[in-house]
Amino acid sequence: MPRYRILINGRNFLLEVEGSASKHGFYQTHWVEAKDSEAAQAAAIMRVRKSEDLKAATQNESTDAPMIFIEECEQILNFDSASANPTGLALYLEEAEA
């Protein structure tokens, strides 16, 4: 079955950092084995949505939901199943809207 590297960009996540709640985004790489790129992208997004740590940390109201986007999807030749877990979580502070 084909393997994919999926780069996720999460946006509009209201998170408390250093005692203050503010909007953040993040990048995270997911390694997925799926029948095609569409299935791989859907699987990566589902992993993010089901992340208990992320759900617990997110403080958004239902009227201001966070968003998840696919930045990159690349079929790769191989990956070690031991390293198939998501890698990195690079948070960034989103600028306030003017």
C-alpha positions in Angstrom: 0.0 0.0 0.0 1.4 3.5 -0.8 2.9 5.6 1.9 2.5 9.4 2.3 4.0 12.3 4.2 1.3 14.8 5.0 2.1 18.3 6.4 -0.9 19.6 8.4 -1.4 23.3 9.2 -3.9 23.9 12.0 -5.2 27.5 12.4 -7.4 29.5 14.8 -6.7 27.3 17.9 -7.4 29.3 21.1 -4.7 28.0 23.5 -3.5 29.1 26.9 0.2 29.7 26.8 2.1 31.1 29.8 -1.2 32.0 31.5 -2.7 33.9 28.6 -5.2 32.6 26.0 -4.4 33.5 22.4 -4.9 32.2 18.9 -2.3 29.9 17.6 -1.6 27.8 14.5 0.7 24.8 14.1 2.4 22.6 11.6 2.8 18.9 12.1 4.0 16.1 9.8 2.0 12.8 9.7 3.1 9.6 8.1 0.2 7.6 6.6 -0.2 4.4 4.7 -3.4 4.6 2.5 -4.8 3.4 -0.8 -4.4 6.9 -2.4 -3.5 10.5 -1.5 -7.1 11.5 -0.8 -7.4 8.7 1.8 -4.1 9.6 3.3 -5.1 13.3 3.7 -8.4 12.3 5.3 -6.6 9.9 7.7 -4.1 12.6 8.7 -6.9 15.1 9.4 -8.8 12.5 11.4 -5.7 11.9 13.6 -5.5 15.6 14.4 -9.2 15.8 15.1 -9.0 12.8 17.5 -6.0 14.0 19.3 -7.0 14.1 23.0 -4.2 16.4 24.0 -5.2 18.9 21.3 -8.9 18.7 22.2 -8.1 19.2 25.9 -5.9 22.3 25.2 -8.2 24.0 22.7 -10.5 26.6 24.2 -12.5 27.8 21.1 -16.2 28.5 21.3 -18.3 26.4 18.9 -19.0 29.6 16.8 -15.2 30.1 16.3 -14.0 26.6 15.4 -10.3 25.8 14.7 -9.4 24.8 11.1 -7.1 22.1 9.7 -5.5 22.3 6.3 -3.3 20.1 4.2 -0.1 22.0 3.2 1.7 19.2 1.5 1.0 15.6 0.5 3.8 13.6 -0.9 4.0 9.9 -1.7 7.2 8.4 -0.3 8.9 5.1 -1.0 9.1 3.9 2.6 9.0 4.8 6.2 9.9 2.8 9.3 6.6 1.8 11.1 8.3 2.7 14.4 8.6 6.3 13.3 5.1 6.5 11.6 3.8 8.6 14.5 3.2 12.3 13.9 6.5 14.3 14.2 7.0 17.7 15.7 4.4 20.2 16.6 5.6 23.7 15.6 3.2 26.3 17.2 3.1 29.9 16.0 1.1 32.9 17.3 -1.5 34.1 14.9 -1.7 37.9 14.5 -4.8 39.6 15.7 -7.1 40.7 13.0 -7.2 44.5 12.4 
